[in-house]
Structures are given as C-alpha cells and as structure tokens.
C-alpha cells in the first residue's frame, strides 16, 4: 500500500490524516491543539505538528505529504531564517486601520476609487486579515522589526519549509527554498493570480522594501522531501484544500457552516469585486476560488438554543416543526456585526412579532432561515461576479442539521450535496499529495448524499432581503450622521 499524508494546520489545531494513495481509505490519524490567540510563535505550530504526526504513527512509511493551512497569516524571517516576531494570524484585527490606509492611498483619499484599484489589481480589496495589511502595520508600528524582514511567508509555507529540513540558521540557501501555491499566495494582497506574479511595488510601498518571497509552485509540483524521503506537495490555503477534499469542480459552490459562514465557488475565470464582499482567490488546481465570508452561522443556533433552554437536537426538531416563513417572524442574524453585507457595527434584530407567531418553534426556525438566507446572499454576491452555480456542496458542523438541509433546499433552489462528515482540509491536502505522486489528482470515492428536493419557498428569502436592505440603509445613514 502506498501511503500519503494530508495536514490541516488551522487556527485551533493540527490534524494529520494518512491515507491509501490509490483508494483514499483512511489508515490512521493524529491531532493536537494549537495555542490560543491571534498572535502565535510559528515554532508552536511545528511542535504541534510533530505531536500530531506522532499520534498518527509517524511518517516513515509515507511517500508524499502536503500541508493545508490557515490563510493570510504573516510569518516574517530575518536573513538567517529565524522568525523575527510572533506571526499575526488572519483574525488579528490590529491591521484594520492599515488596510483602510492602503485603500485610501490607492485612491488618493477616495476609498471607492481605491477599492476599485485593488479589485482590478489583485482581485481582493484589502481587509485586516490579508498579509499586506499586516506588513503595513509592522512598518508603521514596529519599524525596527520591519527593517529586519528578509523573507515573508504564510503559515503553510513555513511548515512545508520546516518539513523539508530548513529553519532558523538556514540562511540565504534556506530562504531561497521557500515555496507556496497559487491559492495561499492569492490571499496575501500582493499576488496577481491571473498573471501568476507578485506585486513587488505594493510590498515596496507598504513594507518599505521588497523581501524574498516563496516561489509559487504548480498544483502538482513537488517542492522538496522530508527527512524520510517523502515528497512534499505545494500545499494550499484552507478553503482551497477543502474544495479539493470534497471534490468541488467548476460550477460547484461550497457552503460551509461553522462558527462563521463561508461560500466559495470553483470558477474558470477570476473575479474583481470592488465592493469587497467577494475575495478573488485562486484554487489549488489552476482555477479560481471567489469567496464570501459571513460572521454569523452556527453561533446563531447555539445562542437561540441556549435562550430556549434546549439541546441542539431539540432545537432542530423545534425548527422543523414550524411552517416555512415562521408565520411572518424574521430574524436578521447580525449578532456580531456582519461582513456580508458590510455592517461591522450592526446588531441582530427580530421582526414581525405577533402574539400568535411568537413561539419557540418559530423562533428556532427563524434562526435557521436567517443563517441560510445570509449564505444565500453570499451566493448572490458570487453570481454577480459571473459564477454560474450548478449545485451546492454543504459542509461544516451546521450542515449535519436536518433543519439546515431542508431549509437550504427550500431557499437556494439548487441541487444540494452533503459529503460525509470529515476533515475536508486535511483530506484535500492528502489528495494533493497523492496527485504529486501520480501526476494527476486521484478520483477517490466520495461518500456523498443528495439532500431531497423540497417545495420552494421564495417568500422566505424575499422577506429577509427586504429587511436586510432596510438595515443596511439605516446603518449607512447612522454612520453618515456621525460623520463616519
């Protein structure tokens, strides 16, 4: 049996799956937790990776390995190959002002002009999560550290580099061995996926100089070997790896319901959304991965179940016992603000309450309808960028809810596939590793079910969108009156 390993180095933990390269069958696995926080010493990731590898029985019998990882994080190295400061992760928001400055400067003070500039230049309007904004923050707030930066890489790049035997003390030879892939590079803010080229001018302006950057490897290119001789694949950003893990093809839209929500498509052409709602990423196969993120998904279910003092199973049963549309009760799920639409200061709100419809069942169903409608808005944003959705692949913890499945079938109006629960990022990395060995991605069997079609209920989404539009207008007017 030829074995491959897929790694998922996420914000919370590191997972290692070892699979049969021919069939994809799981042979063994390991997992270890990462430290908390939005600022982490990368050595902690490497230590956690070693622990997860040990739990998985080691890599000595593995022929290829690949790393999928959290996107955007800033790992800065000095000329010797040592980490200069703890990495800033995607969820570290101290760089929000830096992102705004990057946009404003591109538009000579006009944020709308600057947003259009960046959408056309890299496919993504800068936000706090992207690496370029974090490098600008470093230059503005830690100029001594910024001046030391000899190379910049991403979390998955750095782990692949360490697996290849490089690290502190590697010097110029080691830095020259850094590699990345299109999917993760496309989330930096200084890479043009359409041209497969870095934007060195942006780095010179916002970091103050141009450091060494990882070479961008092809989708099935080996970038080195481990100490035991296993080939190392190019790796991928977490969403791109998840797309590989569920077998997403052009025309597929993946909806992920976790703490937050993610909607992304595999597309044959790039996107450039000046509104900033759609990030124009690349995927791990040579296509593109336009992506929308929402802030509120399963946490809305948790909060509502806690309010009703029921378990999540009871919450789902309650939701399914109510009629579509909840007899007019509509929830806007902006409990922690929202990104799609861009309402960072918004709060949630419940509308259409009457004595007749204010029931536990309607409240439970309104929470599920709200989250699915917010993801439907993400889908609409993708379609506005030219995505032609043919089917939905529903993943994440929330996707296991029968209420979510049935309500999504009523609202979205597209065939919905439900992959078997799994570690999709690590699965995608393992599939890439198998492809590096074989020269093509394997067609592993997918344990996928189709959600039964339901009678459409378009009124749910229509009512939700009318309220969301009103909330957006009110928020805009409030910010205008305050001079925001």
SVG drawing of the C-alpha trace seen along z (x, -y; Angstrom):
<svg xmlns="http://www.w3.org/2000/svg" viewBox="-52 -64 75 66">
<polyline fill="none" stroke="black" stroke-width="0.4" points="0.0,0.0 1.4,-3.4 0.6,-6.0 0.1,-9.8 -0.4,-12.3 -2.6,-15.4 -2.1,-18.0 -4.6,-20.7 -2.8,-23.4 -5.8,-25.5 -6.2,-28.3 -7.3,-25.9 -5.4,-22.7 -3.3,-20.5 -4.8,-17.3 -2.8,-14.7 -4.6,-12.1 -2.7,-9.2 -4.5,-7.6 -4.1,-4.9 -2.9,-6.8 -4.9,-4.5 -8.3,-4.5 -8.2,-7.3 -9.0,-4.9 -8.1,-6.3 -5.2,-4.3 -4.5,-6.3 -4.7,-9.9 -3.5,-12.3 -4.5,-15.6 -3.0,-18.2 -4.2,-21.6 -2.7,-24.9 -2.2,-27.7 -5.0,-30.3 -4.6,-33.8 -4.3,-35.8 -0.5,-36.2 1.5,-32.9 5.1,-31.9 5.3,-29.6 7.5,-27.2 4.4,-26.3 2.8,-25.1 5.8,-23.0 5.8,-21.5 2.1,-20.7 2.6,-19.2 5.3,-16.8 2.8,-15.8 0.0,-15.1 2.4,-13.2 3.5,-11.0 -0.2,-10.3 -0.7,-9.3 2.1,-6.8 4.9,-8.8 5.7,-9.4 8.5,-6.9 6.2,-4.8 4.6,-7.8 5.6,-8.5 4.1,-12.1 2.8,-14.7 1.1,-18.1 0.0,-20.9 -3.2,-22.8 -3.2,-25.8 -5.0,-28.9 -4.7,-31.7 -3.2,-35.2 -1.0,-34.9 2.2,-37.0 5.4,-35.0 8.5,-37.2 12.0,-35.9 15.4,-37.6 18.4,-36.9 19.4,-33.8 15.9,-32.2 14.8,-33.0 11.3,-34.2 11.5,-37.9 8.3,-38.2 5.2,-36.1 3.1,-35.6 0.0,-37.7 -2.9,-35.4 -5.8,-36.2 -8.1,-37.0 -5.8,-39.6 -7.6,-42.9 -4.9,-45.4 -4.2,-45.8 -7.7,-47.1 -6.5,-50.7 -3.6,-49.7 -6.0,-48.1 -8.0,-51.3 -4.9,-53.4 -3.8,-51.1 -7.2,-51.6 -7.3,-55.3 -3.8,-55.9 -4.5,-53.9 -7.5,-56.2 -5.7,-59.4 -8.1,-59.8 -11.1,-58.3 -11.9,-54.9 -14.3,-53.9 -11.6,-54.6 -9.0,-52.8 -11.3,-49.7 -11.8,-49.6 -8.0,-49.9 -7.2,-46.9 -10.1,-44.8 -8.7,-45.1 -5.1,-44.8 -5.2,-41.7 -8.8,-40.6 -9.2,-41.4 -9.9,-44.7 -7.6,-44.9 -9.0,-44.0 -7.3,-43.5 -6.9,-39.7 -4.6,-39.9 -0.8,-39.7 -0.2,-43.1 -2.2,-44.9 -0.2,-43.2 3.1,-44.1 1.9,-47.8 1.0,-47.6 4.5,-46.2 6.2,-49.1 4.0,-51.7 4.2,-50.2 7.4,-48.1 9.8,-49.8 12.8,-48.1 11.3,-44.6 10.1,-45.7 13.6,-46.6 14.9,-43.1 12.5,-41.3 14.4,-39.3 11.6,-37.0 7.8,-36.8 5.8,-33.6 2.5,-32.1 1.8,-29.5 1.5,-26.6 4.6,-27.7 6.6,-27.9 5.5,-24.4 6.3,-22.9 9.7,-24.5 10.4,-23.1 9.3,-19.6 11.9,-20.0 14.6,-20.4 15.0,-24.2 14.6,-26.6 16.4,-29.0 20.1,-29.3 19.3,-28.1 20.5,-31.5 20.2,-32.5 20.1,-29.0 17.2,-28.1 15.3,-31.3 15.7,-30.5 14.0,-27.2 10.7,-28.7 7.7,-27.7 4.0,-28.4 1.0,-27.8 -1.5,-30.0 -4.3,-29.5 -2.5,-30.8 -0.5,-33.4 -3.8,-34.9 -4.8,-35.7 -1.7,-37.9 -2.8,-41.1 0.4,-41.3 -0.1,-38.5 -1.9,-38.6 -3.3,-35.1 -4.3,-36.0 -0.6,-36.7 0.9,-34.3 3.1,-37.2 3.9,-39.0 3.2,-42.8 6.6,-44.0 5.5,-47.6 2.9,-47.1 5.5,-45.5 8.0,-48.3 5.3,-50.9 3.7,-49.2 6.6,-47.3 9.3,-49.7 11.4,-47.3 10.9,-44.1 11.8,-40.9 12.3,-37.5 9.0,-35.7 8.3,-32.0 8.3,-30.7 4.8,-29.8 4.7,-26.0 2.3,-24.4 -0.7,-22.4 1.1,-19.0 4.7,-20.1 6.9,-18.6 8.7,-21.3 11.1,-19.1 11.4,-16.0 11.1,-15.2 14.0,-13.7 12.5,-10.2 12.3,-10.9 8.6,-11.7 7.8,-14.1 6.3,-17.4 3.4,-18.9 2.9,-22.6 0.1,-22.7 -2.8,-25.1 -4.9,-27.6 -7.5,-26.0 -10.5,-26.8 -8.8,-25.7 -7.7,-22.5 -11.3,-21.9 -12.5,-22.3 -10.1,-19.5 -11.3,-17.5 -14.9,-17.5 -14.1,-17.1 -15.5,-20.5 -15.5,-21.2 -16.2,-24.3 -19.8,-25.1 -19.9,-23.9 -20.5,-26.2 -19.3,-25.1 -21.3,-26.5 -19.6,-25.9 -21.5,-26.4 -19.1,-26.7 -18.8,-29.4 -18.8,-31.8 -20.1,-31.0 -18.1,-30.7 -19.4,-30.5 -17.0,-29.9 -17.1,-28.6 -14.7,-26.9 -14.6,-29.1 -12.8,-29.1 -12.3,-32.9 -11.1,-35.4 -13.4,-37.9 -12.8,-41.5 -15.4,-42.8 -14.8,-46.5 -17.4,-46.2 -15.0,-43.9 -17.7,-41.3 -16.1,-38.7 -12.4,-37.9 -10.8,-36.9 -8.7,-34.0 -7.2,-31.1 -7.9,-27.5 -5.4,-24.6 -5.9,-23.1 -5.3,-26.1 -8.8,-27.6 -10.1,-30.4 -11.9,-30.5 -14.1,-33.6 -15.1,-33.6 -17.6,-35.3 -17.4,-35.2 -20.1,-35.9 -19.5,-36.4 -22.6,-34.6 -23.5,-30.9 -23.8,-28.1 -23.2,-30.6 -26.8,-31.8 -28.1,-28.3 -26.2,-27.9 -27.4,-31.3 -31.0,-30.5 -30.9,-27.0 -29.5,-28.5 -32.2,-31.1 -34.9,-28.4 -33.0,-26.1 -33.0,-23.2 -30.3,-20.9 -29.2,-21.4 -31.1,-18.2 -34.3,-19.6 -33.6,-23.0 -33.5,-21.3 -36.7,-19.3 -38.4,-22.6 -37.3,-24.3 -38.6,-21.5 -42.0,-21.6 -42.6,-25.2 -44.0,-26.3 -41.8,-27.8 -41.6,-31.6 -42.3,-31.2 -45.7,-32.8 -44.0,-36.2 -41.3,-36.1 -37.9,-37.1 -34.5,-37.3 -31.6,-39.3 -28.6,-37.3 -26.1,-40.1 -25.3,-39.2 -21.6,-40.0 -21.9,-42.6 -21.7,-41.4 -19.3,-41.3 -21.8,-40.3 -23.4,-42.8 -20.6,-45.0 -22.2,-46.1 -19.5,-45.8 -21.4,-47.7 -24.8,-46.1 -26.7,-44.0 -29.3,-41.3 -32.9,-42.0 -36.2,-40.1 -39.1,-41.4 -42.8,-40.7 -43.6,-39.6 -47.2,-38.9 -48.7,-37.0 -49.7,-34.3 -46.2,-33.7 -44.0,-34.3 -43.4,-30.6 -40.4,-28.5 -40.8,-26.6 -41.0,-29.8 -38.0,-31.3 -35.9,-28.2 -36.8,-28.1 -36.3,-31.8 -32.7,-31.3 -32.0,-28.6 -33.8,-30.5 -31.7,-33.6 -28.4,-31.8 -29.3,-30.1 -30.6,-33.4 -27.3,-35.1 -25.4,-32.4 -27.8,-32.8 -26.8,-36.5 -23.2,-35.3 -24.2,-33.1 -25.9,-36.2 -22.6,-38.1 -20.7,-35.3 -23.3,-35.2 -22.9,-38.9 -19.2,-38.2 -20.1,-35.8 -20.3,-32.5 -22.8,-30.1 -23.8,-27.8 -24.9,-24.4 -25.1,-22.7 -24.3,-23.4 -21.9,-21.3 -23.0,-21.8 -20.2,-21.3 -19.3,-22.2 -20.7,-21.3 -24.0,-23.1 -24.5,-21.1 -25.3,-18.0 -28.5,-19.6 -31.7,-18.3 -33.3,-21.7 -30.4,-23.3 -30.6,-20.8 -34.3,-21.1 -34.5,-24.8 -31.5,-25.2 -33.3,-23.0 -36.3,-25.3 -34.4,-28.6 -31.5,-28.0 -33.2,-26.4 -30.3,-24.3 -29.3,-20.6 -27.6,-20.2 -24.9,-17.5 -23.9,-16.5 -20.4,-14.9 -19.8,-12.5 -18.5,-14.3 -14.7,-14.6 -11.6,-16.7 -12.0,-18.3 -8.8,-20.4 -6.6,-17.5 -8.5,-15.3 -7.7,-17.8 -4.1,-18.0 -3.8,-14.2 -5.5,-14.2 -2.9,-16.7 -0.1,-14.6 -1.4,-11.6 -1.6,-13.7 2.0,-14.7 3.0,-11.0 0.8,-10.1 1.0,-13.2 -2.8,-13.8 -5.4,-14.2 -6.9,-10.8 -10.6,-10.1 -11.2,-8.9 -14.7,-7.7 -16.8,-10.4 -19.3,-9.3 -21.8,-11.9 -25.6,-12.1 -28.1,-14.4 -30.5,-16.4 -34.1,-15.6 -35.7,-18.4 -38.2,-20.5 -41.1,-22.7 -39.5,-26.1 -40.4,-28.9 -39.1,-32.1 -41.0,-34.3 -38.6,-33.5 -35.6,-35.0 -37.7,-37.9 -38.8,-39.0 -35.3,-38.5 -33.7,-40.6 -36.2,-43.4 -35.3,-43.7 -31.6,-43.3 -31.7,-46.1 -33.5,-48.4 -30.9,-47.6 -28.1,-48.4 -29.7,-51.8 -30.3,-52.6 -26.7,-51.7 -25.4,-53.9 -27.5,-56.8 -26.4,-56.5 -22.7,-56.4 -23.2,-59.4 -24.9,-61.4 -22.0,-60.6 -19.5,-61.7 -18.1,-58.1"/>
</svg>
